[in-house]
Amino acid sequence: MKATNKVLTLTAVLCALAVVMMLLSLTLGHRQVRQPFTPPPFDPEARAGTPAVPETLGWTALDAQVFRVSVCGVIVPMEGRADVWLTNPPENRVWLKLRLFDQAGNMLGETGLIRPGEYVQSVTLRTVPAEGTGVVLKIMAYEPETYHSAGAVSLNTVIPE
């Protein structure tokens, strides 16, 4: 009987130690280092109003439910830039920005933030995609002041030949 009590006591101690080790591992072992958030800057080239965009660039208004946006579907790189005519309608309550990616997910360029009632004509390209290359326009919306995401929409297009 005494041997059984010793085995039970030893088993209980081992179980308690295992629980303590598991709790320590869960609370201390998975601490993530958070990168400090750096708010994106406003685009210095943003202009107030609605632009007059050439019809050949496929400029169109899109309704992303939470926000509206107008942007060109035809992207023509020229001298390290591409006209996108990203427009944030005055009725929006979000700030917008655009990133241009190749099909592999590499960022080719981006605008800064634009407020409702503003537009940006072009984006500076880090890398100029070749004719016939597929690209993705990713438009991201941010809640003013908090920079919380208000959604995003992506558009696939091809650099014309």
N, C-alpha and C positions, 0 to 999 in steps of 0.2 A: 504494500500500500504506500509506503514511504517512497519507493522508487517511482511509482506512478505519479505521486504529487510532485516529485522533482522534475519529471519529464514534462508534466503539464505547466509547471512554473517556468521552466526553460523555454517551452514553446510559446507561452504568453509573452515572455520578455523578447524573444526573437520577433514575434509578430508586431509588438509595439515598436521595436527598433525599425522594422521594415516600413511601418506606417510613417514614422518620423522621417526616415530617409526619403520616402516617396514625397511627402509634403515639402521637405526642403528642396528636393529636386524640381518639383513643380513651381515653387515660388521663386527660387533663385537661379535655376538653370536656364530659363528661357527669356531672360531679359533682352529685349530688343533695343538696339541703339536707334533712336529716332533722329532722322535728319531734320534740322530746323527748316521750317517752311519759309521759302523766300517768295513773296508775292511777285507775280509777273509785272513788269513795268507797263505803263501806258505807252502806246505807240506815238512817238514824236511827230509822225507824219499824218496823224489822224486829222481829218477835216470835218467840220460841221456841215450837215445837209445831206442831200441825196444826189449822187453823181449822175452825170450823163454818160452812159457806158455804150461803146460801139456794139451794135447788134451782133456782130460776128463773134463776140466772146461768150455768147450763151449765158448772159447774166440773167439770173432768175431768182425769184423769191421762194423760200422754203419755209414751211411751217413745221417746227420740231415740237409742237404742242406746248412746251414750257416757254419757248422763245421763237421768234421769227428771225430770219437772216436772208440777205441777198448776197450772192456770190457768183462768180463766173465758172462755167463748166468747161470752157475752153481755156487751157493754160498754155501760153506761148512764152517760153523763156527768151529774153533779149537782154544782152549785156549784163548778165548776172542777176537779173530780176525777172519777175513774172507778174503781170497784172492779174489781180484776183478780184478787185473792187469789192472787198468785204464790207458789207453795210449792216449796221445795227439800227433797225428802225426806231424812231422816237418813242413808240408805244411799248417797247421792251422795258423790262425792269432788271435786266442783267447786263453785265459786261461781257464782251465777246473777244475771242482771239482765234487765229487760224494757224494750224501747222500743216505743212506739206510734206508727205512721206513718199518714198518709192515703195514698190510692192514688197520689198524685203523688210520694210519697217524702219528704214534709215530716214532720219529727219533731214529734209532738203532745205527747209527754211521755215520761218515763223514770223507772224506779226506780233506786235504788242497788243495790249488790251485796248478796246475801243468802247466808249460809253454809248448809251442810247442816243440816236440822232447823229452819229458820226460814221465815217467810212475811211477805209485805207485803200489806196489804189493798188499798191503792189507789195510784194514780199521779196526780200533779198534772199538769193539762193546761195547756200553753202556749196552745193554741188548742182551743176546744171544737168538735168536729165536729157537723154538723147531723144530724138524724134521717135515716136511710136512706143515710148516707155509708158507703162501704166503708173499712175500716181494716185495718191489718196489725199483728199482735203479733209482734215479733221477740224471741225469747228467746235470750240469748247465755250461753255457759258459759266460765268461765275456770279454768285450773289454779291452785290456791292458791299463793300466794307469788310465782310467776313471772309471772302474768297472761297466760300463753300461751293462745291460744284452744283450747277443748276442743269447739268446734262451736257451731252455732246452728240454730234451727228457727224458721220463720215460719208464722203462722196467719192466714188471711184471714177476716174476719167483717164484719158490717154493724151500724151503730148502729141499734137498733130504733126503729120509728116509734111 
